[in-house]
């Protein structure tokens, strides 16, 4: 598995997004655990989760707990796995998503995530989404305090525009290591954020990198053409397209089946030519 960098840590060039294993339509826990194990077998060492990845109000942190169990039950060495989680989003249990970026909530959320993950310090903690009711500087200031007190090893932001990325980098004293925004062939509006991360040397983690597409053949046009050329899935081509955008890009495709994440992991070994890329967005 090829690697890329987040802060001072080398991680697999393809990560695993845990959300599908815990929200609506989630599989049984056994299949989810096998999915995490398949990712580890394929060399994936970055797993992205969040305390808000759950359905019911009384199961906050469902995905964090699941990831912790899967890592604990894996037969191999997991010491090199970076678990990245997020705080600041909430799900009250009615299907909606709400936001709380207050420092008090962020501090409490981090403490709860530490317990669920069973660690003394979270490898990468990301502020999940800006809260229009709370100044960005206050929310990021809380993340800075978590860094300073050793509760988290590295800090990132999610769903942030370029101005907020630059402000976060300033508030954190140059310690911002990652930005996680939606980016895919069908959602290119985060291109300015990707370009800024490339400029600053900050990891860019595209969420929903396949545009929410999970069925073979749904990535049509150039992706299907290139996939046929190499005898791989269009999804692999899509992830390789992400990797070709910049060395700071680390896609985190969501998965809830062992076969899906095994296929995604193989994209790290697929190098696209200039002729291939000319057919893609």
N, C-alpha and C positions, 0 to 999 in steps of 0.2 A: 504494500500500500504506500503510495506516495504521500508525503507529508507537507503541511503548510504551517504557518506560525500564527499563534495567538499570544500576544505579549511575549513572554520568555518560554512559552511551551510549544513544542512541536506536536501537532495533531494530524490525524488522517485528513487527506484532501477532501474526503466526503464524510459528512457527519450523519447522525441519525436524529430526526425530529420525533419526539415522543408523543406529541399531541394526539394523533389518531388512536393511540392505545387507551385513551382515557376520556375522550369526550363522546358526544352522541355517535352511535353506531359502533362503539368500541367492541373488540372481540373479548372472549373470555381470557382470564389472566394467564392461563397456561400458554395460549398462543402468543400473547404479548411477551412473556418471558422468553419463549423460543425465538421471537423476533429479535429481542435484545441480544440473545446468545448468538444468533446468526450474524448479527452485525459485528460482534466481537470476533467471531470466527473469521470474518472477512477482513479483519484488520482495522475496523473502525474504532477510533479512540476519542471521538467527540460525540457526546450525547446531550441533546438540548431538551430541556424540560421547563416547567413553570408551575408555581403553586396553583395557578388558575386552570390548569388542565384537569378538569373534573366535570361532573354533571350536577350532582345533588349538593345542596348547601352544606350538608354534614360530612362531606368527603373532600374538603379542601386539601390539596397536595396529593391527590390520588396518583398522579403520574410520577411525582417524586418518590413516593413510597414504592411504587411498582418498579421504578428504575433501581432503587436501592436493593430491593429483593432480588431482582434479576442479576445484579452484579455480585451479590453475596452468594448466589447459588451457582455461579459460573465456575466451571472446573479449572479454568486457566488463570493466568496472572492478569489482574485488572489495575495494577498500580499506575499504569501509564494512561488510564482513561480519565479524560477531563469531562466532568459533569457540569454543564452550564445551566443555571436556572434563572428564573426571573421573578420579580415582585412588582406590585403596583396595579395589577388587574384583579378583578374579583368576579365571581359568578354566584349570584344570589340563589340559584337553583331553579329559576323560571325560564332558563334558556338564554337569558341576556348576559351581556358582559358589561361590567361597570369599572370605574377607575377610582383609585385612591392613591395619590402621589404624595400624601402628607408624610413628613419625616417620621412621625410616630407610627404610622402604618408600615412604612418601609422597614423600620427597625424591628417591629414585631414580626413582620413577614419573614425577614431574614432569620430571626431566631427560630421560628417554626420550621423553616426550610432546613436549617442546620440539623435539627432534631430528626426530621424525616429522612434526610440523606445519611444521617449517622456519621457526620464529619465534624472536625473541629473548626475548619475553615472551608468555605465554599470556593471551588476552583475559579469559577467565573460567575459573577452575579450581575444581572442586567436589569436596568429599570425598564419595565415592560412597555409602557405607553405614556406619553405626556398627559398630565391632568390639567385641563383648562382652568380649574379652580385653585391650583397651587402653582406658585412661581417655579419655573424650571430650575432656577438656581437653588431653591429650597430642596427640591427633590434630589437633585444631583449632589447637593451638599450633604444629604443623608448618605448617599452612596460613598462619598469621600470619607465620611466619618467611619463607615463600615470598613473601608480600606485601612484607615489609620489605626483602628482598633484591632485589626487582624481577623475580623469576622469573615472577610472575603479576601481571596488572593489577588483577583483581578476584577476589573469593572468594565461593563459595557452598557450600551443603551440600545433601545429598540424602537422602531417606528419614529425616528427622529429625522428632521430636515437638516440641511447643511449648517444653518445658523446655530441650531441647537447642538449639533455635533461639535462645532468649534467652541461653543460656550462650555460644553461638558468637558472638553479637553482642557480648557483653561481652569475651570473649577477644580478638576481632578489633578491639576499640576502636571499635565502631560502624561497621565497614567491611564487614559482611555485606551483600551486595547481592541474593542470590537463594536461594530454596529450591525444590528439585525433588522433588516427591512424587507418588505415584500418585494420580490424581483423575479421575473420569469419572462418567457417569450411573449406572454399575453399581458404582462404588467411591467412595462419598462420605465415607469415614471420615477423610479428610484435611481436612475442612471446618474444624476448629479451627486447623490450620496456615495455611490460606488466610486465615482471619479475622485471625490474628496478623500475617501478612505485610501485609494491608491496613492494619492498625493502625500497623505500623512503616514502611510505605512501601517494603517489600522486594518485589522481583519474585517471583511464584509461578509456577513452570514445571510444569504438570501433565504427567507422563509417562503414556503410554498413555491419552491424553485421550478416545479413542474406545472405551475398554474392550477394546482388542485386536480390535475389529471392523473388518473391511476390505472386506466385501462389501456392495454396494448393497442396501438393503432390510432389513439386519439390525438397524438401529436402528428398532425398531417403536414403536407407540403415538404419543405426542405428537410425537416427532421426525419420523415419517413424515407426520403430518398437517400440520405446519408446513412441511415440505419441499414437499409438494404445493401448498400455498398460494402459495409463492414460486417454484415451478418449479426447485428446486435439490435437491441430494442430502441425505439425512438426516445424512450426515457433516458437511456444511457447517453445517447447523442446530446440530449438536452443538458444533462449534467456536465458533459465534457465541454459543451458550449459555454456554460458558466465558468468553468475552470480556465478557459481560453481568454476570458474577458480581462483578467488581471491575476497576478500571483497572490493577491490578498483575498480572493474570493474562496469561500469554503461553503458549498451548498449543504443544507441540512434537510434533505427530503424526509417527509413524514412517512412512516410505514407501520403497518400492523400485521404484516405477514413475513415470515422468514424469507420466502422467495423474492419478495419485493426489495428488501434491503440488500440481499445478496446481489441482485441485478444492479441496483444503484451503486453499490460499492465498486463494481467492476468498471464503472465509468472513469475511475481514477487512472486506469491503464489505457484509456482510449485517447489518442492524440489526433486532433482534427487538422487537416491540411488547410491551406489558404483557399483552395477550391471548395472544400467542404464549408468553410465559414462563409464564403460568398453566397451560399444558398440559405444562410440562416440570418435572423434579425441582427 
